[in-house]
Amino acid sequence: MNDFFNLCVHILKVSADFCGMTYQEINVWLFVIIHPVVTLVLFILWLISINKNRKLKTQIKTLHYEKK
């Protein structure tokens, strides 16, 4: 686990150097700004998917009952 953590820190440091940022700045961008935004977008897309699925199920039931 320590090796994996150290690898991640190394990747962040290299990324920070590449972007002209400090380790702390890239850490904030990734874990305070980007990650929550991506999580929120995925949550909203999940809710939209659930809503569409419910509508489709209702349409299928309606079509099934109309055929009888």
Jmol script that loads the backbone (N, CA, C; Angstrom):
load data "model"
ATOM      1  N   MET A   1       0.823  -1.188   0.000  1.00  0.00           N
ATOM      2  CA  MET A   1       0.000   0.000   0.000  1.00  0.00           C
ATOM      3  C   MET A   1       0.871   1.258   0.000  1.00  0.00           C
ATOM      4  N   ASN A   2       1.951   1.226   0.766  1.00  0.00           N
ATOM      5  CA  ASN A   2       2.848   2.391   0.806  1.00  0.00           C
ATOM      6  C   ASN A   2       3.468   2.661  -0.556  1.00  0.00           C
ATOM      7  N   ASP A   3       3.814   1.576  -1.263  1.00  0.00           N
ATOM      8  CA  ASP A   3       4.407   1.756  -2.591  1.00  0.00           C
ATOM      9  C   ASP A   3       3.416   2.417  -3.544  1.00  0.00           C
ATOM     10  N   PHE A   4       2.158   1.994  -3.461  1.00  0.00           N
ATOM     11  CA  PHE A   4       1.123   2.584  -4.325  1.00  0.00           C
ATOM     12  C   PHE A   4       0.924   4.058  -3.993  1.00  0.00           C
ATOM     13  N   PHE A   5       0.872   4.380  -2.700  1.00  0.00           N
ATOM     14  CA  PHE A   5       0.738   5.777  -2.274  1.00  0.00           C
ATOM     15  C   PHE A   5       1.913   6.607  -2.790  1.00  0.00           C
ATOM     16  N   ASN A   6       3.115   6.088  -2.623  1.00  0.00           N
ATOM     17  CA  ASN A   6       4.308   6.816  -3.078  1.00  0.00           C
ATOM     18  C   ASN A   6       4.296   7.012  -4.589  1.00  0.00           C
ATOM     19  N   LEU A   7       3.805   6.018  -5.321  1.00  0.00           N
ATOM     20  CA  LEU A   7       3.685   6.156  -6.765  1.00  0.00           C
ATOM     21  C   LEU A   7       2.703   7.279  -7.112  1.00  0.00           C
ATOM     22  N   CYS A   8       1.576   7.321  -6.415  1.00  0.00           N
ATOM     23  CA  CYS A   8       0.577   8.376  -6.664  1.00  0.00           C
ATOM     24  C   CYS A   8       1.137   9.756  -6.352  1.00  0.00           C
ATOM     25  N   VAL A   9       1.862   9.875  -5.269  1.00  0.00           N
ATOM     26  CA  VAL A   9       2.494  11.152  -4.917  1.00  0.00           C
ATOM     27  C   VAL A   9       3.498  11.543  -5.993  1.00  0.00           C
ATOM     28  N   HIS A  10       4.272  10.589  -6.452  1.00  0.00           N
ATOM     29  CA  HIS A  10       5.246  10.866  -7.516  1.00  0.00           C
ATOM     30  C   HIS A  10       4.537  11.355  -8.782  1.00  0.00           C
ATOM     31  N   ILE A  11       3.447  10.685  -9.149  1.00  0.00           N
ATOM     32  CA  ILE A  11       2.678  11.098 -10.335  1.00  0.00           C
ATOM     33  C   ILE A  11       2.139  12.512 -10.157  1.00  0.00           C
ATOM     34  N   LEU A  12       1.651  12.839  -8.963  1.00  0.00           N
ATOM     35  CA  LEU A  12       1.161  14.198  -8.702  1.00  0.00           C
ATOM     36  C   LEU A  12       2.288  15.220  -8.811  1.00  0.00           C
ATOM     37  N   LYS A  13       3.453  14.883  -8.290  1.00  0.00           N
ATOM     38  CA  LYS A  13       4.583  15.817  -8.362  1.00  0.00           C
ATOM     39  C   LYS A  13       5.018  16.037  -9.806  1.00  0.00           C
ATOM     40  N   VAL A  14       5.099  14.974 -10.587  1.00  0.00           N
ATOM     41  CA  VAL A  14       5.473  15.099 -11.996  1.00  0.00           C
ATOM     42  C   VAL A  14       4.418  15.904 -12.750  1.00  0.00           C
ATOM     43  N   SER A  15       3.137  15.621 -12.468  1.00  0.00           N
ATOM     44  CA  SER A  15       2.045  16.361 -13.115  1.00  0.00           C
ATOM     45  C   SER A  15       2.087  17.834 -12.734  1.00  0.00           C
ATOM     46  N   ALA A  16       2.375  18.107 -11.484  1.00  0.00           N
ATOM     47  CA  ALA A  16       2.469  19.496 -11.027  1.00  0.00           C
ATOM     48  C   ALA A  16       3.588  20.225 -11.749  1.00  0.00           C
ATOM     49  N   ASP A  17       4.743  19.583 -11.861  1.00  0.00           N
ATOM     50  CA  ASP A  17       5.864  20.197 -12.585  1.00  0.00           C
ATOM     51  C   ASP A  17       5.495  20.443 -14.041  1.00  0.00           C
ATOM     52  N   PHE A  18       4.829  19.470 -14.663  1.00  0.00           N
ATOM     53  CA  PHE A  18       4.437  19.590 -16.070  1.00  0.00           C
ATOM     54  C   PHE A  18       3.462  20.749 -16.279  1.00  0.00           C
ATOM     55  N   CYS A  19       2.554  20.945 -15.313  1.00  0.00           N
ATOM     56  CA  CYS A  19       1.533  22.002 -15.428  1.00  0.00           C
ATOM     57  C   CYS A  19       2.007  23.338 -14.862  1.00  0.00           C
ATOM     58  N   GLY A  20       3.183  23.370 -14.280  1.00  0.00           N
ATOM     59  CA  GLY A  20       3.683  24.609 -13.701  1.00  0.00           C
ATOM     60  C   GLY A  20       3.007  24.963 -12.393  1.00  0.00           C
ATOM     61  N   MET A  21       2.633  23.945 -11.645  1.00  0.00           N
ATOM     62  CA  MET A  21       1.970  24.141 -10.353  1.00  0.00           C
ATOM     63  C   MET A  21       2.804  23.505  -9.256  1.00  0.00           C
ATOM     64  N   THR A  22       2.406  23.781  -8.024  1.00  0.00           N
ATOM     65  CA  THR A  22       3.016  23.074  -6.905  1.00  0.00           C
ATOM     66  C   THR A  22       2.215  21.803  -6.642  1.00  0.00           C
ATOM     67  N   TYR A  23       2.790  20.923  -5.839  1.00  0.00           N
ATOM     68  CA  TYR A  23       2.114  19.682  -5.455  1.00  0.00           C
ATOM     69  C   TYR A  23       0.783  20.005  -4.761  1.00  0.00           C
ATOM     70  N   GLN A  24       0.803  20.997  -3.887  1.00  0.00           N
ATOM     71  CA  GLN A  24      -0.408  21.371  -3.151  1.00  0.00           C
ATOM     72  C   GLN A  24      -1.489  21.907  -4.089  1.00  0.00           C
ATOM     73  N   GLU A  25      -1.092  22.714  -5.063  1.00  0.00           N
ATOM     74  CA  GLU A  25      -2.073  23.272  -6.006  1.00  0.00           C
ATOM     75  C   GLU A  25      -2.735  22.179  -6.835  1.00  0.00           C
ATOM     76  N   ILE A  26      -1.950  21.266  -7.357  1.00  0.00           N
ATOM     77  CA  ILE A  26      -2.547  20.210  -8.177  1.00  0.00           C
ATOM     78  C   ILE A  26      -3.397  19.278  -7.317  1.00  0.00           C
ATOM     79  N   ASN A  27      -2.983  19.088  -6.080  1.00  0.00           N
ATOM     80  CA  ASN A  27      -3.760  18.281  -5.143  1.00  0.00           C
ATOM     81  C   ASN A  27      -5.131  18.916  -4.904  1.00  0.00           C
ATOM     82  N   VAL A  28      -5.153  20.220  -4.699  1.00  0.00           N
ATOM     83  CA  VAL A  28      -6.425  20.933  -4.497  1.00  0.00           C
ATOM     84  C   VAL A  28      -7.276  20.850  -5.754  1.00  0.00           C
ATOM     85  N   TRP A  29      -6.669  21.096  -6.909  1.00  0.00           N
ATOM     86  CA  TRP A  29      -7.444  21.027  -8.155  1.00  0.00           C
ATOM     87  C   TRP A  29      -8.070  19.651  -8.343  1.00  0.00           C
ATOM     88  N   LEU A  30      -7.292  18.611  -8.112  1.00  0.00           N
ATOM     89  CA  LEU A  30      -7.804  17.262  -8.344  1.00  0.00           C
ATOM     90  C   LEU A  30      -8.849  16.826  -7.328  1.00  0.00           C
ATOM     91  N   PHE A  31      -8.562  17.004  -6.054  1.00  0.00           N
ATOM     92  CA  PHE A  31      -9.386  16.394  -5.018  1.00  0.00           C
ATOM     93  C   PHE A  31     -10.400  17.328  -4.364  1.00  0.00           C
ATOM     94  N   VAL A  32     -10.265  18.622  -4.604  1.00  0.00           N
ATOM     95  CA  VAL A  32     -11.232  19.572  -4.036  1.00  0.00           C
ATOM     96  C   VAL A  32     -12.142  20.142  -5.111  1.00  0.00           C
ATOM     97  N   ILE A  33     -11.647  20.230  -6.345  1.00  0.00           N
ATOM     98  CA  ILE A  33     -12.441  20.839  -7.414  1.00  0.00           C
ATOM     99  C   ILE A  33     -12.888  19.795  -8.435  1.00  0.00           C
ATOM    100  N   ILE A  34     -11.946  19.128  -9.085  1.00  0.00           N
ATOM    101  CA  ILE A  34     -12.299  18.235 -10.202  1.00  0.00           C
ATOM    102  C   ILE A  34     -13.067  17.006  -9.733  1.00  0.00           C
ATOM    103  N   HIS A  35     -12.579  16.323  -8.722  1.00  0.00           N
ATOM    104  CA  HIS A  35     -13.249  15.101  -8.267  1.00  0.00           C
ATOM    105  C   HIS A  35     -14.697  15.344  -7.828  1.00  0.00           C
ATOM    106  N   PRO A  36     -14.967  16.355  -6.989  1.00  0.00           N
ATOM    107  CA  PRO A  36     -16.365  16.593  -6.617  1.00  0.00           C
ATOM    108  C   PRO A  36     -17.252  16.962  -7.809  1.00  0.00           C
ATOM    109  N   VAL A  37     -16.720  17.728  -8.756  1.00  0.00           N
ATOM    110  CA  VAL A  37     -17.510  18.098  -9.936  1.00  0.00           C
ATOM    111  C   VAL A  37     -17.841  16.854 -10.760  1.00  0.00           C
ATOM    112  N   VAL A  38     -16.852  16.007 -10.988  1.00  0.00           N
ATOM    113  CA  VAL A  38     -17.091  14.777 -11.749  1.00  0.00           C
ATOM    114  C   VAL A  38     -18.088  13.879 -11.017  1.00  0.00           C
ATOM    115  N   THR A  39     -17.944  13.763  -9.715  1.00  0.00           N
ATOM    116  CA  THR A  39     -18.877  12.959  -8.919  1.00  0.00           C
ATOM    117  C   THR A  39     -20.291  13.514  -9.015  1.00  0.00           C
ATOM    118  N   LEU A  40     -20.440  14.817  -8.937  1.00  0.00           N
ATOM    119  CA  LEU A  40     -21.765  15.436  -9.033  1.00  0.00           C
ATOM    120  C   LEU A  40     -22.371  15.210 -10.419  1.00  0.00           C
ATOM    121  N   VAL A  41     -21.583  15.370 -11.461  1.00  0.00           N
ATOM    122  CA  VAL A  41     -22.078  15.146 -12.825  1.00  0.00           C
ATOM    123  C   VAL A  41     -22.523  13.695 -12.997  1.00  0.00           C
ATOM    124  N   LEU A  42     -21.719  12.752 -12.520  1.00  0.00           N
ATOM    125  CA  LEU A  42     -22.090  11.341 -12.629  1.00  0.00           C
ATOM    126  C   LEU A  42     -23.350  11.024 -11.837  1.00  0.00           C
ATOM    127  N   PHE A  43     -23.511  11.648 -10.671  1.00  0.00           N
ATOM    128  CA  PHE A  43     -24.716  11.452  -9.868  1.00  0.00           C
ATOM    129  C   PHE A  43     -25.949  11.979 -10.610  1.00  0.00           C
ATOM    130  N   ILE A  44     -25.829  13.140 -11.213  1.00  0.00           N
ATOM    131  CA  ILE A  44     -26.945  13.712 -11.977  1.00  0.00           C
ATOM    132  C   ILE A  44     -27.282  12.825 -13.168  1.00  0.00           C
ATOM    133  N   LEU A  45     -26.267  12.340 -13.876  1.00  0.00           N
ATOM    134  CA  LEU A  45     -26.509  11.437 -15.004  1.00  0.00           C
ATOM    135  C   LEU A  45     -27.174  10.139 -14.545  1.00  0.00           C
ATOM    136  N   TRP A  46     -26.785   9.653 -13.382  1.00  0.00           N
ATOM    137  CA  TRP A  46     -27.397   8.453 -12.817  1.00  0.00           C
ATOM    138  C   TRP A  46     -28.879   8.696 -12.527  1.00  0.00           C
ATOM    139  N   LEU A  47     -29.201   9.852 -11.943  1.00  0.00           N
ATOM    140  CA  LEU A  47     -30.603  10.177 -11.660  1.00  0.00           C
ATOM    141  C   LEU A  47     -31.412  10.294 -12.950  1.00  0.00           C
ATOM    142  N   ILE A  48     -30.834  10.914 -13.969  1.00  0.00           N
ATOM    143  CA  ILE A  48     -31.513  11.027 -15.259  1.00  0.00           C
ATOM    144  C   ILE A  48     -31.759   9.639 -15.836  1.00  0.00           C
ATOM    145  N   SER A  49     -30.774   8.757 -15.720  1.00  0.00           N
ATOM    146  CA  SER A  49     -30.915   7.391 -16.222  1.00  0.00           C
ATOM    147  C   SER A  49     -32.026   6.639 -15.495  1.00  0.00           C
ATOM    148  N   ILE A  50     -32.089   6.793 -14.200  1.00  0.00           N
ATOM    149  CA  ILE A  50     -33.153   6.142 -13.422  1.00  0.00           C
ATOM    150  C   ILE A  50     -34.511   6.657 -13.872  1.00  0.00           C
ATOM    151  N   ASN A  51     -34.627   7.956 -14.060  1.00  0.00           N
ATOM    152  CA  ASN A  51     -35.892   8.556 -14.485  1.00  0.00           C
ATOM    153  C   ASN A  51     -36.303   8.029 -15.865  1.00  0.00           C
ATOM    154  N   LYS A  52     -35.366   7.959 -16.793  1.00  0.00           N
ATOM    155  CA  LYS A  52     -35.672   7.439 -18.131  1.00  0.00           C
ATOM    156  C   LYS A  52     -36.081   5.972 -18.065  1.00  0.00           C
ATOM    157  N   ASN A  53     -35.412   5.219 -17.220  1.00  0.00           N
ATOM    158  CA  ASN A  53     -35.729   3.803 -17.060  1.00  0.00           C
ATOM    159  C   ASN A  53     -37.157   3.625 -16.537  1.00  0.00           C
ATOM    160  N   ARG A  54     -37.539   4.428 -15.568  1.00  0.00           N
ATOM    161  CA  ARG A  54     -38.911   4.362 -15.030  1.00  0.00           C
ATOM    162  C   ARG A  54     -39.934   4.697 -16.107  1.00  0.00           C
ATOM    163  N   LYS A  55     -39.631   5.720 -16.899  1.00  0.00           N
ATOM    164  CA  LYS A  55     -40.555   6.100 -17.973  1.00  0.00           C
ATOM    165  C   LYS A  55     -40.697   4.976 -18.989  1.00  0.00           C
ATOM    166  N   LEU A  56     -39.582   4.342 -19.349  1.00  0.00           N
ATOM    167  CA  LEU A  56     -39.628   3.245 -20.307  1.00  0.00           C
ATOM    168  C   LEU A  56     -40.409   2.059 -19.752  1.00  0.00           C
ATOM    169  N   LYS A  57     -40.222   1.755 -18.481  1.00  0.00           N
ATOM    170  CA  LYS A  57     -40.978   0.663 -17.861  1.00  0.00           C
ATOM    171  C   LYS A  57     -42.469   0.963 -17.888  1.00  0.00           C
ATOM    172  N   THR A  58     -42.830   2.206 -17.623  1.00  0.00           N
ATOM    173  CA  THR A  58     -44.241   2.605 -17.658  1.00  0.00           C
ATOM    174  C   THR A  58     -44.791   2.469 -19.070  1.00  0.00           C
ATOM    175  N   GLN A  59     -44.026   2.885 -20.058  1.00  0.00           N
ATOM    176  CA  GLN A  59     -44.468   2.760 -21.449  1.00  0.00           C
ATOM    177  C   GLN A  59     -44.629   1.298 -21.845  1.00  0.00           C
ATOM    178  N   ILE A  60     -43.728   0.453 -21.428  1.00  0.00           N
ATOM    179  CA  ILE A  60     -43.808  -0.965 -21.757  1.00  0.00           C
ATOM    180  C   ILE A  60     -45.049  -1.582 -21.116  1.00  0.00           C
ATOM    181  N   LYS A  61     -45.302  -1.249 -19.860  1.00  0.00           N
ATOM    182  CA  LYS A  61     -46.493  -1.774 -19.184  1.00  0.00           C
ATOM    183  C   LYS A  61     -47.753  -1.300 -19.888  1.00  0.00           C
ATOM    184  N   THR A  62     -47.773  -0.033 -20.278  1.00  0.00           N
ATOM    185  CA  THR A  62     -48.929   0.518 -20.968  1.00  0.00           C
ATOM    186  C   THR A  62     -49.160  -0.199 -22.289  1.00  0.00           C
ATOM    187  N   LEU A  63     -48.115  -0.425 -23.050  1.00  0.00           N
ATOM    188  CA  LEU A  63     -48.235  -1.130 -24.316  1.00  0.00           C
ATOM    189  C   LEU A  63     -48.677  -2.574 -24.111  1.00  0.00           C
ATOM    190  N   HIS A  64     -48.184  -3.191 -23.060  1.00  0.00           N
ATOM    191  CA  HIS A  64     -48.542  -4.572 -22.766  1.00  0.00           C
ATOM    192  C   HIS A  64     -50.033  -4.691 -22.434  1.00  0.00           C
ATOM    193  N   TYR A  65     -50.559  -3.765 -21.659  1.00  0.00           N
ATOM    194  CA  TYR A  65     -51.960  -3.799 -21.263  1.00  0.00           C
ATOM    195  C   TYR A  65     -52.873  -3.426 -22.425  1.00  0.00           C
ATOM    196  N   GLU A  66     -52.401  -2.583 -23.324  1.00  0.00           N
ATOM    197  CA  GLU A  66     -53.217  -2.206 -24.490  1.00  0.00           C
ATOM    198  C   GLU A  66     -53.387  -3.378 -25.461  1.00  0.00           C
ATOM    199  N   LYS A  67     -52.403  -4.261 -25.518  1.00  0.00           N
ATOM    200  CA  LYS A  67     -52.491  -5.401 -26.431  1.00  0.00           C
ATOM    201  C   LYS A  67     -53.475  -6.443 -25.954  1.00  0.00           C
ATOM    202  N   LYS A  68     -53.773  -6.486 -24.683  1.00  0.00           N
ATOM    203  CA  LYS A  68     -54.684  -7.495 -24.139  1.00  0.00           C
ATOM    204  C   LYS A  68     -56.115  -7.209 -24.446  1.00  0.00           C
TER     205      LYS A  68
END
end "model"
wireframe off; spacefill off
backbone 0.3
color backbone group
